[in-house]
């Protein structure tokens, strides 16, 4: 459905840098009225930044964004007022308020400070009717509605504010399968009303159902833009993914040892009956979209978060699931996804951060041995190529990549039986990335079984000996290295059917 | 010191490292403040810079100082102990009653320490295992402990305590008050524990980032519990000194002491956000408060102003702490 309307929103040469990191490079495209534009790209491709720019939450470093030919205002509030609304992945409603109050949140009609009830109800009902919720009682507490209905109510909230441009960020990520079609139907209806819609998703199949046009981002650059008819899934996937990543992570053949970890039927928050194994010296990748349960599975296996059922054995000996201390005692160590939040004590020195939790080498009878600690810290600094001035420097002064090396070093120095690296290269530059993976290869070569996941699927495929593909908390496939095929894996991860006979676990 | 991306770090001498650490921590400005205030006071009043007045300051600071030792542990874990004043009163009162009843000062000392440690354990268990907010828990315990003290004593003081119980707070060894000696010795021990033991290291880790500490395998709850018990025990020692100084237990003893204790710790550069602080800083904070109190008294300033000045000092210290923390976060955010 193409319309002759001129472009409503137009982005020209939009660039954005955070410090020295450029996340968007001169991106330009237009959003037309009566058109659904699909925006795709891997995590870190720049989609979120682009959305933040469109919402007015952040300003581009260069380039222009215009609405009806006029510059887009620079505050979220003003952007909403001119008719551009962003609907985020997570619900932003207030559960204890009624449907009516939520739909009119911050937008009640009032005269002299007194709410005009009848007018308000009329407007809310009108907005809700456009998203197919016209039949729901306005006074229902919104918490009693389904997630899908609440999502639609969020859209209605934007419509009441007379939005002409809607940005939908992963709108179906929290929805059960059967509700996805309902949402897509609503989106089609709004497009036919003439709204310009930017639809951002990982689910490629949805795009082929709903989008009129696709814009593809990779590493902050626009690498593809064209009407839907020009795209098919393989082309799209090839456009999304960079091809030259293999070289950055030289995978080496390793002699794998005995099976170290066996986990069976793990049920945990966000994990539904996962069974995995890992052998000594093996690097096992967990691949999945955001929210597929990669982090959750790692946290469940390593005792960091509670496990409701399932068994875990290490070297044949059962470990009590959900007990962090039991897991650490058996040599299961977890390096968290967010190093600043969970991995490091930023107020401490590099030296301190290297020894937290394991004082065997640097203390005697509970007393620290400062000289031994300093010697050991500088040895580790060298071994792990951490760029530091002194081990007694605050760890917060290091760059992100070097901070991550401290986390990796602390974990590796404890010679774990099984190490879990949750997105170890998040937010670090390419150089530091290969440095971090070099450490992980070394650790595996010393006989540790390693689990690794990343928001960058290519990266995992480059380093792993074997991968498990996760979708919606379940393991949907297990593939050895000689059967790694990006397109196939991405297809599986986005909930697609198992085509080429991947091993289903 | 090389800034180039060599991996081999270069080290200064041990002394240089200690010096740099002192500058890096927040102690430097308060040392300067202590010196300036002391110099000013020695000009303003002839009585300030006399040997007897200076020992007097240390003796006067003993109760707050010893309680501040425990509070330093608690605040580094990013907690707070508001119950310290009423803990001093309760443990002192029960100890005095026990000592009178048995006519044995040692029994009294034992009871004081056990009760004080028990109150600390209640605080610690509530924070560590019941996951209650330290501020609220210790506020509640503060009320309960003071209420118990008043109830048990029926609002009456207990006088004429056995000699052993008074010894710590009232006698002297070679002209030096035992209370001053005890204060110094306890600071030395606490400094060692905090800076040179694995337990001290864990205290900083827990306060700096409890989740990171947990993931690294540190028993976070155990550390928090221990910190509050230590704070209880130091409150007990402070109570014994107070008993000796007054030769009595009064139900309103140490009323409001928590404010001075927290002030001393925070002025000494320990961050209310946790993870940062030192015993040396607390000692200097205690001395600064002691010197200011003493100076204001010597200058015949109304005691109402003394309280105001203490409040203002806390305000300044917290402001400084907040600035420092924000600077660190900004630097690490990039």
HADDOCK unambig.tbl for C-alpha pairs under 7 A between the chains (distance, minus, plus):
assign (segid A and resid 19 and name CA) (segid B and resid 334 and name CA) 6.72 0.50 0.50
assign (segid A and resid 325 and name CA) (segid B and resid 217 and name CA) 6.34 0.50 0.50
assign (segid A and resid 328 and name CA) (segid B and resid 217 and name CA) 6.67 0.50 0.50
assign (segid A and resid 342 and name CA) (segid B and resid 211 and name CA) 5.25 0.50 0.50
assign (segid A and resid 342 and name CA) (segid B and resid 212 and name CA) 4.47 0.50 0.50
assign (segid A and resid 343 and name CA) (segid B and resid 212 and name CA) 4.63 0.50 0.50
assign (segid A and resid 344 and name CA) (segid B and resid 212 and name CA) 5.62 0.50 0.50
assign (segid A and resid 345 and name CA) (segid B and resid 205 and name CA) 6.15 0.50 0.50
assign (segid A and resid 345 and name CA) (segid B and resid 208 and name CA) 5.18 0.50 0.50
assign (segid A and resid 345 and name CA) (segid B and resid 209 and name CA) 5.08 0.50 0.50
assign (segid A and resid 345 and name CA) (segid B and resid 212 and name CA) 6.50 0.50 0.50
assign (segid A and resid 346 and name CA) (segid B and resid 208 and name CA) 6.73 0.50 0.50
assign (segid A and resid 347 and name CA) (segid B and resid 208 and name CA) 5.74 0.50 0.50
assign (segid A and resid 347 and name CA) (segid B and resid 275 and name CA) 6.09 0.50 0.50
assign (segid A and resid 347 and name CA) (segid B and resid 276 and name CA) 6.67 0.50 0.50
assign (segid A and resid 356 and name CA) (segid B and resid 213 and name CA) 6.87 0.50 0.50
assign (segid A and resid 356 and name CA) (segid B and resid 216 and name CA) 6.19 0.50 0.50
assign (segid A and resid 357 and name CA) (segid B and resid 216 and name CA) 4.95 0.50 0.50
assign (segid A and resid 357 and name CA) (segid B and resid 217 and name CA) 5.03 0.50 0.50
assign (segid A and resid 357 and name CA) (segid B and resid 218 and name CA) 5.14 0.50 0.50
assign (segid A and resid 366 and name CA) (segid B and resid 197 and name CA) 5.50 0.50 0.50
assign (segid A and resid 366 and name CA) (segid B and resid 198 and name CA) 5.29 0.50 0.50
assign (segid A and resid 367 and name CA) (segid B and resid 196 and name CA) 5.77 0.50 0.50
assign (segid A and resid 367 and name CA) (segid B and resid 197 and name CA) 4.06 0.50 0.50
assign (segid A and resid 367 and name CA) (segid B and resid 198 and name CA) 5.83 0.50 0.50
assign (segid A and resid 368 and name CA) (segid B and resid 196 and name CA) 5.10 0.50 0.50
assign (segid A and resid 368 and name CA) (segid B and resid 197 and name CA) 4.95 0.50 0.50
assign (segid A and resid 368 and name CA) (segid B and resid 198 and name CA) 5.85 0.50 0.50
assign (segid A and resid 378 and name CA) (segid B and resid 9 and name CA) 6.48 0.50 0.50
assign (segid A and resid 381 and name CA) (segid B and resid 7 and name CA) 6.57 0.50 0.50
assign (segid A and resid 382 and name CA) (segid B and resid 7 and name CA) 5.18 0.50 0.50
assign (segid A and resid 382 and name CA) (segid B and resid 8 and name CA) 5.90 0.50 0.50
assign (segid A and resid 385 and name CA) (segid B and resid 7 and name CA) 5.68 0.50 0.50
assign (segid A and resid 386 and name CA) (segid B and resid 7 and name CA) 6.19 0.50 0.50
assign (segid A and resid 387 and name CA) (segid B and resid 5 and name CA) 5.71 0.50 0.50
assign (segid A and resid 387 and name CA) (segid B and resid 6 and name CA) 6.60 0.50 0.50
assign (segid A and resid 387 and name CA) (segid B and resid 7 and name CA) 5.42 0.50 0.50
assign (segid A and resid 388 and name CA) (segid B and resid 7 and name CA) 6.66 0.50 0.50
assign (segid A and resid 388 and name CA) (segid B and resid 9 and name CA) 6.42 0.50 0.50
assign (segid A and resid 389 and name CA) (segid B and resid 2 and name CA) 6.80 0.50 0.50
assign (segid A and resid 389 and name CA) (segid B and resid 3 and name CA) 6.40 0.50 0.50
assign (segid A and resid 389 and name CA) (segid B and resid 9 and name CA) 5.42 0.50 0.50
assign (segid A and resid 389 and name CA) (segid B and resid 10 and name CA) 6.89 0.50 0.50
assign (segid A and resid 390 and name CA) (segid B and resid 9 and name CA) 5.15 0.50 0.50
assign (segid A and resid 390 and name CA) (segid B and resid 10 and name CA) 6.33 0.50 0.50
assign (segid A and resid 390 and name CA) (segid B and resid 11 and name CA) 6.57 0.50 0.50
assign (segid A and resid 396 and name CA) (segid B and resid 332 and name CA) 5.21 0.50 0.50
assign (segid A and resid 397 and name CA) (segid B and resid 332 and name CA) 6.23 0.50 0.50
